[in-house]
Each structure stands twice: as structure tokens, then as C-alpha cells.
Amino acid sequence: MKKRQIGQHPIEVTEIGFGSLVMSFGQLDLTPEKGAEIVSYALTRGINLIDTAQFYQTYPHLRLALRSWNGPDPVICSKSLAPDGYGIYKAIEEARRSLDRDVIDVFFLHEVYGLDDLWYRRPALEALNEAKAKGKIRLTGISTHHSDVAEEAAASDGVDVLFPLVNVASMGIRRGDGFGTKEEMERAIATAAANGKGVFGMKAFGGGPLLPRYRECLDYALNIPGLTSEMIGFGSCEEVDRIFDYLDGTLPADYAPDMNRKELFIEETDCIGCGACVERCPNGALHLNADGFSEVDRRLCMTCGYCAPVCPMRAIIMLTKRQD
């Protein structure tokens, strides 16, 4: 697999990174042992970039995989939602301790929600740069679904890596209080690269609803000028193999994942209860529950994905069915 340098920094990563959100408690809820098996397999196949976050609670999965891995150390990224320096300090120490690593390669402010949130979390960004100066992390970063935040991060001296949501359908991209576009993200990515920053893309499949457009999504994401690596969420060894089939040209031209094996999930930590998905669902499979969040009636859901584009928070995801 091709490797690229993270901007002007002497760290090389594979063009595909391993995203661990899919195996977390909010999605497939894999055991540490099962998660470690998939991570280990991806490392064996050559992926050297792994993404996690304090919120995902997947440190145990990665720790098991890293303990049994005998090859070169992978590049590890983590993230925190902490808004202040103290919270960031604790998050970095938790990651170092939980992953048995003295240094975390890249540490991000996790999912910066807009320009106001970016301003509010300035103390956390300053703390990241202090941790970098002390040698506890190698690079600082910002992850975001907002194109205006991506633009600010691309021009900031205190950010080494930009981690934006971008995909062929602009699904999930925000700007201010409204929707953003892939073109806006592309411009921010180009600016970041021109300024010597690394760029990791996320949500090439829009969290799953774009999976029927598998080839188109990857063709787009992996050819964005300035992109260093695309983070893909893996929930099985088979899904790792499909990426390599795509990269080495052996994936059938008409390939599309079996959507009968997929289920729709609502990420309640992102859902704002606006009801847009409920109105859009053609089969009446979505409703607002007693807590005010969207909920899926699996007896009625056709996994058509029509609801996903109208969600302003990208709270609708599509995953391989959980194995109970």
C-alpha cells in the first residue's frame, strides 16, 4: 500500500487508515478480543495508521492488538472532546497509559462543531501544542464536519493535521448552521496541504449510506488533491480485504456490498431530535422516542438510506448487522 508523508512532518502513513469507531460501544460493540483480531489483521495486510478517540472506548481493543504485533510501530491517532487544557491533559495521559505508549503520534480536538466551538476550545488547542513541546504527542490536529472550521484550521499555525469529513455526496458536511459542500472541503484541504499540513479524510461512505456507491466513493476520496490518508471504519477482516481488492485492481467492476447484511443505526450522541429523517422515511420506519431522539423500527426499515442526506448532524449510520 502506498505511503505518504504527513505534510512537512517526517512521518509516513498508508493511504488508508484504520478507523476504530465502528467497533465501539455505539456501533458494533465488539469485544476487545474481536476488535483486536481485526486491527491485527489490518496491520498484517500493511495498514500502518490507526485512529481512535477517548469517546470511542476502543483503547482496550487496540492495546491487545499492539501487544501481539511484532512489526514496525503503527502511527496512532487519538482525539478528545475536552474543551480545556486540563481535560486535554487528562485525555493524553489516558491514551498514553491505556495504549502503553510514551508518545501519541497525532492528537486531535475531536469533532469541532463550528467556529464558536473552535473559539471556545482554544485553551484545549493550546494545551495540545504544549503537550507537543513536551514530547507527549508528535502532532496536533483538528477533526471536524464543518467546512468553515476546516478553513480556519488549514490556515492556523497551531494545527499540524486537518481531519475533515468529506465524500462524493457532501453527506454530513456542515457550514455554520446549514449544510456545507465537498467543494468547500476540497478548498480547505488544498490550503492545508499548501501550508505544509497533513490531511486525513473521514466518512468516504457517509457513515454507510453511500456504500452502494463503493467504487465511486473511493475513487473520489483517494484522489482529492492534498489528502494524505483516508480513514475507513472496519468492522470485519472481510471489509479490510475489500479495500485491498479495490487498491490492487481485483475488485469486480460491479461490486457493491450486500445491503441485506446492513442495519440502520441512529447515533444518539449526534442526534438533535429535529425529526427530518422521520419526515423523509418512505416506509414509516423512523420515529422520535420518549427521549426525543430518532429511533429505528427494524421491522419496517428497508435500509434504503433515503433518510441520511436530510440529517443535519450525520447521526444516521449503516453497519453490518450486530451478531448477538
C-alpha positions as CSV (number, residue, x, y, z in Angstrom):
1,M,0.0,0.0,0.0
2,K,1.2,3.5,-0.9
3,K,2.6,5.6,1.9
4,R,2.6,9.4,2.1
5,Q,4.3,11.9,4.4
6,I,2.1,13.8,6.8
7,G,2.6,17.3,5.3
8,Q,6.0,18.6,6.1
9,H,6.4,16.3,9.0
10,P,8.7,13.2,8.7
11,I,6.0,10.6,9.5
12,E,4.8,8.3,6.7
13,V,1.3,6.8,6.8
14,T,-0.6,4.4,4.4
15,E,-3.1,5.9,2.1
16,I,-5.8,4.0,4.0
17,G,-6.1,4.3,7.8
18,F,-8.0,2.1,10.2
19,G,-10.9,3.8,11.9
20,S,-12.0,2.1,15.1
21,L,-15.3,3.9,15.7
22,V,-17.2,1.0,14.0
23,M,-16.1,-1.4,16.7
24,S,-17.1,0.9,19.5
25,F,-19.9,0.6,22.0
26,G,-22.1,3.0,20.0
27,Q,-21.9,0.9,16.8
28,L,-21.0,-2.8,16.6
29,D,-19.9,-3.0,20.2
30,L,-17.2,-5.6,19.6
31,T,-15.3,-7.2,22.4
32,P,-11.7,-6.2,22.8
33,E,-10.6,-9.6,21.6
34,K,-12.7,-9.4,18.4
35,G,-11.7,-5.9,17.8
36,A,-8.0,-6.7,18.3
37,E,-8.3,-9.5,15.8
38,I,-9.5,-7.1,13.1
39,V,-6.8,-4.5,13.9
40,S,-4.1,-7.1,13.9
41,Y,-5.3,-8.4,10.5
42,A,-5.2,-4.9,9.1
43,L,-1.7,-4.4,10.4
44,T,-0.6,-7.7,8.8
45,R,-2.0,-6.6,5.5
46,G,0.1,-3.4,5.7
47,I,-2.1,-0.6,7.1
48,N,0.0,1.5,9.5
49,L,-2.3,4.3,10.6
50,I,-4.9,3.7,13.4
51,D,-7.5,6.2,14.6
52,T,-9.2,6.1,17.9
53,A,-10.7,8.5,20.4
54,Q,-11.3,8.9,24.1
55,F,-15.0,8.8,23.4
56,Y,-14.9,5.5,21.4
57,Q,-13.6,3.4,24.4
58,T,-11.6,1.3,22.0
59,Y,-8.3,1.6,23.7
60,P,-8.6,-2.0,25.1
61,H,-9.1,-3.3,21.5
62,L,-6.0,-1.5,20.2
63,R,-3.9,-2.4,23.2
64,L,-4.5,-6.1,22.7
65,A,-3.6,-5.8,19.0
66,L,-0.4,-3.7,19.7
67,R,0.8,-6.1,22.3
68,S,0.8,-9.0,19.9
69,W,2.2,-7.0,16.9
70,N,5.8,-7.7,16.0
71,G,6.2,-5.3,13.1
72,P,7.0,-1.6,12.9
73,D,5.1,0.6,15.3
74,P,1.9,1.9,13.6
75,V,1.1,5.6,13.7
76,I,-1.6,6.1,16.4
77,C,-4.1,9.0,16.4
78,S,-6.5,9.8,19.2
79,K,-8.9,12.6,19.9
80,S,-10.7,14.3,22.8
81,L,-13.9,16.3,23.1
82,A,-12.4,18.2,26.1
83,P,-12.8,22.0,25.9
84,D,-10.0,23.0,28.2
85,G,-6.4,22.4,28.9
86,Y,-7.0,20.2,32.0
87,G,-9.3,17.9,30.1
88,I,-6.9,17.6,27.2
89,Y,-4.0,16.8,29.6
90,K,-6.1,14.0,31.2
91,A,-7.1,12.7,27.8
92,I,-3.5,12.5,26.6
93,E,-2.4,10.8,29.7
94,E,-5.2,8.3,29.5
95,A,-4.3,7.5,25.9
96,R,-0.6,7.0,26.7
97,R,-1.4,4.8,29.7
98,S,-4.1,2.8,28.0
99,L,-2.1,2.1,24.8
100,D,1.2,1.5,26.5
101,R,2.8,4.3,24.5
102,D,5.1,7.1,25.7
103,V,4.1,9.3,22.8
104,I,0.8,9.5,20.8
105,D,1.6,10.3,17.2
106,V,-1.3,12.7,16.5
107,F,-3.8,14.1,18.9
108,F,-6.9,15.9,17.7
109,L,-9.6,18.2,19.1
110,H,-12.5,15.9,18.4
111,E,-15.3,17.0,16.2
112,V,-15.2,20.8,16.4
113,Y,-18.8,21.8,15.8
114,G,-18.4,25.3,14.4
115,L,-16.4,28.5,14.6
116,D,-17.9,29.3,18.0
117,D,-16.9,25.9,19.3
118,L,-13.4,26.3,17.8
119,W,-13.0,29.6,19.7
120,Y,-14.4,28.1,22.9
121,R,-11.8,25.2,22.7
122,R,-8.8,27.4,22.0
123,P,-7.4,26.5,25.5
124,A,-7.6,22.9,24.5
125,L,-5.7,23.5,21.3
126,E,-3.0,25.5,23.3
127,A,-2.7,22.5,25.6
128,L,-2.2,20.2,22.6
129,N,0.7,22.4,21.5
130,E,2.2,22.4,25.0
131,A,2.0,18.6,25.1
132,K,3.7,18.5,21.7
133,A,6.5,20.7,23.0
134,K,6.9,18.3,26.0
135,G,7.2,15.3,23.7
136,K,4.0,13.6,24.8
137,I,2.4,13.9,21.3
138,R,4.1,14.4,18.0
139,L,1.5,16.3,16.0
140,T,-1.6,18.4,16.9
141,G,-4.8,18.3,14.9
142,I,-8.5,19.3,14.5
143,S,-11.3,16.9,13.4
144,T,-14.5,18.5,12.1
145,H,-17.5,18.1,9.9
146,H,-17.7,21.8,9.3
147,S,-16.1,23.4,6.2
148,D,-15.7,26.8,7.9
149,V,-13.8,25.2,10.7
150,A,-11.6,23.3,8.2
151,E,-10.8,26.6,6.5
152,E,-9.7,28.1,9.9
153,A,-7.6,25.0,10.8
154,A,-6.0,24.9,7.4
155,A,-4.6,28.4,8.0
156,S,-3.7,28.0,11.6
157,D,-0.1,27.8,12.8
158,G,-1.1,25.7,15.8
159,V,-2.5,22.8,13.7
160,D,-0.4,20.1,12.1
161,V,-3.1,17.8,10.8
162,L,-6.6,18.6,9.5
163,F,-9.2,15.7,9.7
164,P,-12.3,16.7,7.8
165,L,-15.4,14.8,6.8
166,V,-15.6,14.8,3.0
167,N,-17.3,12.5,0.5
168,V,-18.6,12.5,-3.1
169,A,-22.2,13.3,-2.0
170,S,-21.3,16.1,0.5
171,M,-23.2,14.0,3.1
172,G,-22.8,15.2,6.6
173,I,-20.8,18.3,5.7
174,R,-21.9,21.4,7.7
175,R,-21.2,25.1,7.4
176,G,-22.4,27.4,10.2
177,D,-26.0,26.4,10.9
178,G,-26.5,24.9,7.5
179,F,-25.2,22.4,5.0
180,G,-21.7,22.6,3.5
181,T,-20.3,21.2,0.3
182,K,-17.5,18.9,-0.8
183,E,-16.1,21.7,-2.9
184,E,-15.7,23.8,0.3
185,M,-13.9,21.0,2.0
186,E,-11.7,20.4,-1.1
187,R,-10.5,24.0,-1.0
188,A,-9.7,23.8,2.7
189,I,-7.8,20.5,2.1
190,A,-5.8,22.2,-0.7
191,T,-5.0,25.2,1.6
192,A,-3.9,22.8,4.4
193,A,-1.6,20.9,2.1
194,A,-0.2,24.1,0.7
195,N,0.6,25.2,4.3
196,G,2.5,22.0,5.0
197,K,-0.2,20.2,7.0
198,G,-1.3,16.6,6.8
199,V,-4.9,15.8,5.9
200,F,-6.8,12.7,6.9
201,G,-10.2,12.3,5.3
202,M,-13.2,10.6,7.0
203,K,-16.6,9.3,6.1
204,A,-15.9,8.4,2.5
205,F,-19.1,6.3,2.6
206,G,-21.1,8.9,4.6
207,G,-21.2,6.6,7.6
208,G,-22.6,3.7,5.5
209,P,-25.5,5.1,3.4
210,L,-23.2,5.6,0.4
211,L,-21.9,2.0,0.4
212,P,-23.8,1.1,-2.7
213,R,-21.6,3.6,-4.5
214,Y,-18.5,1.9,-3.1
215,R,-16.1,2.4,-6.0
216,E,-17.3,5.9,-6.8
217,C,-16.8,6.9,-3.1
218,L,-13.2,5.5,-3.0
219,D,-12.3,6.9,-6.5
220,Y,-13.3,10.3,-5.2
221,A,-11.9,10.2,-1.7
222,L,-8.5,8.8,-2.6
223,N,-7.9,11.3,-5.4
224,I,-8.6,14.6,-3.5
225,P,-5.6,16.8,-4.1
226,G,-3.7,17.3,-0.8
227,L,-5.2,14.3,1.0
228,T,-2.6,12.3,3.0
229,S,-4.8,9.3,4.1
230,E,-8.4,8.2,4.1
231,M,-9.7,6.8,7.4
232,I,-12.0,3.8,6.8
233,G,-14.1,2.2,9.6
234,F,-13.6,-1.5,9.6
235,G,-15.9,-4.0,11.4
236,S,-14.5,-7.2,9.9
237,C,-11.5,-8.7,8.3
238,E,-13.6,-9.1,5.1
239,E,-14.0,-5.4,4.9
240,V,-10.3,-4.9,5.1
241,D,-9.8,-7.4,2.3
242,R,-12.3,-5.4,0.1
243,I,-10.2,-2.3,0.4
244,F,-7.1,-4.1,-0.7
245,D,-9.1,-5.7,-3.6
246,Y,-10.0,-2.2,-4.7
247,L,-6.5,-0.9,-4.4
248,D,-4.9,-3.8,-6.3
249,G,-7.5,-3.8,-9.1
250,T,-9.0,-7.2,-8.4
251,L,-12.4,-5.9,-7.1
252,P,-15.1,-6.8,-9.6
253,A,-16.3,-3.8,-11.6
254,D,-19.9,-4.2,-10.4
255,Y,-19.0,-4.7,-6.8
256,A,-21.4,-3.4,-4.1
257,P,-21.7,-4.5,-0.5
258,D,-24.6,-6.7,0.3
259,M,-27.0,-4.2,1.9
260,N,-29.2,-7.1,3.2
261,R,-26.5,-7.5,5.8
262,K,-26.7,-3.9,6.8
263,E,-28.8,-2.2,9.5
264,L,-29.6,1.4,10.1
265,F,-28.4,2.9,13.4
266,I,-29.0,6.3,15.0
267,E,-26.1,7.7,16.9
268,E,-27.9,9.4,19.8
269,T,-24.8,11.4,20.8
270,D,-25.2,13.3,17.5
271,C,-29.0,13.2,17.0
272,I,-30.7,16.6,17.8
273,G,-34.2,15.3,17.5
274,C,-35.2,17.6,14.6
275,G,-37.4,14.9,13.0
276,A,-36.1,15.5,9.5
277,C,-35.4,11.8,9.0
278,V,-38.8,10.8,10.3
279,E,-40.5,13.0,7.7
280,R,-38.2,11.7,4.9
281,C,-38.6,7.9,5.6
282,P,-40.8,6.4,2.9
283,N,-41.8,3.4,5.0
284,G,-42.6,5.0,8.4
285,A,-39.7,3.2,10.0
286,L,-38.4,6.1,12.0
287,H,-39.9,7.9,15.0
288,L,-38.9,10.1,17.8
289,N,-38.6,8.1,21.1
290,A,-39.5,9.2,24.6
291,D,-36.1,10.9,25.0
292,G,-36.7,13.0,21.8
293,F,-34.2,11.1,19.6
294,S,-34.8,9.3,16.3
295,E,-35.3,5.6,16.6
296,V,-35.5,2.8,14.0
297,D,-38.3,0.2,13.8
298,R,-36.3,-2.6,12.1
299,R,-39.5,-4.4,11.1
300,L,-40.2,-1.6,8.7
301,C,-36.7,-0.3,7.8
302,M,-35.7,-1.1,4.2
303,T,-32.1,0.2,4.6
304,C,-32.7,2.4,1.5
305,G,-30.7,5.3,3.1
306,Y,-33.1,8.0,1.9
307,C,-33.1,9.4,5.4
308,A,-29.4,10.0,5.7
309,P,-29.0,13.0,3.4
310,V,-31.5,15.1,5.3
311,C,-29.9,14.6,8.7
312,P,-28.1,17.8,9.6
313,M,-25.8,16.0,12.1
314,R,-24.8,12.9,10.2
315,A,-26.3,10.8,13.1
316,I,-27.6,8.1,10.7
317,I,-25.1,5.3,10.0
318,M,-25.4,2.0,8.3
319,L,-23.4,-1.0,9.6
320,T,-23.2,-4.8,9.2
321,K,-25.8,-6.3,11.5
322,R,-24.7,-7.0,15.0
323,Q,-24.1,-10.6,16.0
324,D,-25.9,-11.2,19.2
